[in-house]
Amino acid sequence: MRSWRYAWTFIAAVVMGAGFTAARADERVALESDDTEGNLIAAYTRAAGLKPLKLRDGDQVRIWFDEPMAGSVTGYVVIKGQAKRCKLTTESDFEDKGENSRNDLIVHAGNCESRPEEDSRIEDAMRHLPEALEFNGQEFGCGFEDGWEARVDGVIGGQRFSFYADNTDGCKDEKIRRVDDWLTAVVGAYGKRD
């Protein structure tokens, strides 16, 4: 009789636990849509198991470094008192059928790990967030074809900001260097960029 009781307890725990953990499925993102950048940020956010960014959630930033040729995405999330690094994988799905061509990215579920809350690097990164408002809505890069891309989305002082950067570490332009310094400082809340 005891074995049945344990079996029912186990089954009940599994069923109840299923309500608390939602499985994240792969997500297909069209790379040639009206809002590709926003769609990628949203897909990365869901794949990492994060909630959508909201103004009322306070000052924070999410930086998604995508290495398209490697099929990997590393996200850094910095919010007061907390820094996370999220790892995702992607794969390209391209099919050329003339007018019915498809150029999609499949985003696979990943996971995030947190940095200890008492780390002073988090406070330092938070001090840099206001600088992002001047980058809002812009794209920064040197025109390199290969390398990395960064999609940045955040909130500071109740204002939303987002911008795109690629390979800024190889640029000589002063404004682009400032963007690269900002990315390095904010990612520093977690540690060095992977």
C-alpha positions in Angstrom: 0.0 0.0 0.0 2.8 2.4 0.8 4.2 2.1 -2.7 0.9 3.3 -4.2 0.9 6.3 -1.8 4.4 7.2 -2.9 3.5 6.7 -6.5 0.4 9.0 -6.2 2.5 11.6 -4.3 5.1 11.5 -7.1 2.4 11.8 -9.8 0.7 14.7 -8.0 4.0 16.5 -7.7 4.7 16.1 -11.4 1.3 17.3 -12.4 1.4 20.3 -10.0 4.9 21.1 -11.0 3.9 21.2 -14.7 1.8 24.2 -13.9 4.8 26.1 -12.6 7.4 25.3 -15.3 6.4 26.2 -18.8 8.4 24.5 -21.6 9.8 26.9 -24.1 9.6 25.8 -27.7 11.8 26.8 -30.6 10.7 30.0 -32.3 10.9 30.9 -35.9 11.7 34.6 -36.7 11.4 36.0 -40.2 14.6 37.9 -41.0 13.0 40.0 -43.6 10.1 41.5 -41.7 9.1 45.1 -40.9 10.4 44.7 -37.3 13.1 42.1 -37.5 15.1 43.7 -34.6 12.1 43.9 -32.3 11.1 40.3 -33.2 14.6 39.0 -32.5 14.7 40.7 -29.1 11.3 39.3 -28.2 12.3 35.8 -29.3 15.6 35.9 -27.4 13.7 37.1 -24.3 11.2 34.3 -24.5 13.9 31.7 -25.3 15.8 32.8 -22.2 12.7 32.5 -20.0 12.6 36.2 -19.2 9.5 38.4 -19.0 9.0 41.1 -21.6 10.6 44.4 -20.7 8.2 46.9 -19.1 8.7 50.5 -18.1 7.3 49.9 -14.6 10.0 47.2 -13.9 12.6 49.9 -13.3 16.0 50.7 -14.8 17.5 47.8 -16.7 19.1 46.7 -19.9 19.3 43.6 -22.0 22.1 43.1 -24.5 21.9 40.2 -26.9 25.2 39.4 -28.6 24.5 37.3 -31.7 27.2 35.5 -33.6 25.3 34.4 -36.7 28.0 32.2 -38.2 28.4 30.3 -34.9 24.7 30.0 -34.2 25.1 31.4 -30.7 23.5 34.2 -28.7 24.7 35.4 -25.4 22.5 37.8 -23.5 23.4 40.0 -20.6 20.7 41.3 -18.3 21.5 44.1 -15.8 18.9 45.3 -13.4 19.5 47.0 -10.0 21.2 44.4 -7.8 21.3 41.7 -10.4 23.2 40.6 -13.5 22.5 37.5 -15.6 24.1 35.9 -18.5 21.9 33.9 -20.9 23.0 31.4 -23.5 20.9 30.5 -26.5 21.5 28.8 -29.8 20.1 29.6 -33.2 20.0 28.1 -36.7 19.4 29.6 -40.1 16.6 28.3 -42.2 16.9 29.7 -45.7 15.1 28.5 -48.8 15.2 30.2 -52.2 12.0 29.7 -54.1 11.8 32.8 -56.1 8.9 34.9 -54.9 8.2 32.4 -52.1 11.7 32.6 -50.6 12.2 32.1 -46.9 14.9 33.6 -44.7 14.2 32.7 -41.1 16.2 32.2 -37.9 15.1 29.5 -35.5 15.8 30.4 -31.9 16.2 27.5 -29.5 15.4 27.7 -25.7 18.4 28.4 -23.5 19.1 29.3 -19.9 20.4 32.1 -17.7 22.7 32.2 -14.7 23.0 35.0 -12.2 25.9 36.9 -10.7 26.0 37.3 -6.9 24.0 40.3 -5.9 26.7 42.0 -3.8 29.0 42.4 -6.8 30.0 46.1 -7.1 30.4 45.7 -10.9 26.6 45.7 -11.1 26.4 49.2 -9.5 29.1 50.4 -11.9 27.2 49.1 -14.9 24.0 50.8 -13.7 25.7 54.2 -13.6 26.4 53.8 -17.3 22.8 53.2 -18.3 21.7 56.8 -18.8 24.3 57.2 -21.6 22.3 54.7 -23.7 19.5 57.3 -24.2 21.7 59.2 -26.7 22.2 55.9 -28.7 18.4 55.2 -28.9 17.1 54.2 -32.3 20.4 54.2 -34.0 22.7 51.6 -35.6 26.4 51.5 -35.0 29.1 49.5 -36.9 32.1 49.7 -39.2 30.7 47.7 -42.1 32.4 44.4 -41.3 30.5 41.4 -42.8 31.5 38.7 -40.2 31.7 38.9 -36.4 29.1 39.8 -33.9 25.9 41.8 -33.7 24.3 43.3 -30.5 20.7 44.2 -30.0 20.2 46.4 -27.0 16.9 47.0 -25.2 16.4 48.8 -21.9 14.7 51.3 -19.6 16.2 54.2 -17.8 14.3 56.8 -15.8 11.0 55.5 -17.3 12.2 55.9 -20.9 12.6 53.0 -23.2 15.7 52.8 -25.4 17.0 50.3 -28.0 19.8 50.3 -30.5 21.8 48.0 -32.7 25.6 47.6 -32.9 28.0 45.3 -34.7 31.7 44.8 -34.4 32.2 48.2 -32.7 35.4 46.9 -31.1 37.1 47.3 -34.5 36.0 50.9 -35.3 38.0 54.1 -35.1 35.0 56.5 -35.2 34.8 58.3 -31.8 31.0 57.9 -31.4 31.2 54.2 -32.2 34.1 53.8 -29.8 31.8 55.4 -27.1 29.2 52.8 -27.9 31.7 50.0 -27.6 33.0 51.4 -24.3 29.4 51.5 -23.1 28.8 47.9 -24.1 32.0 46.8 -22.4 31.1 48.7 -19.2 27.5 47.3 -19.0 28.5 43.7 -19.8 31.2 44.1 -17.1 28.4 43.7 -14.5 28.5 40.0 -15.3 32.1 39.7 -16.2 34.0 39.7 -19.5 32.0 39.2 -22.7 32.1 35.6 -24.0 
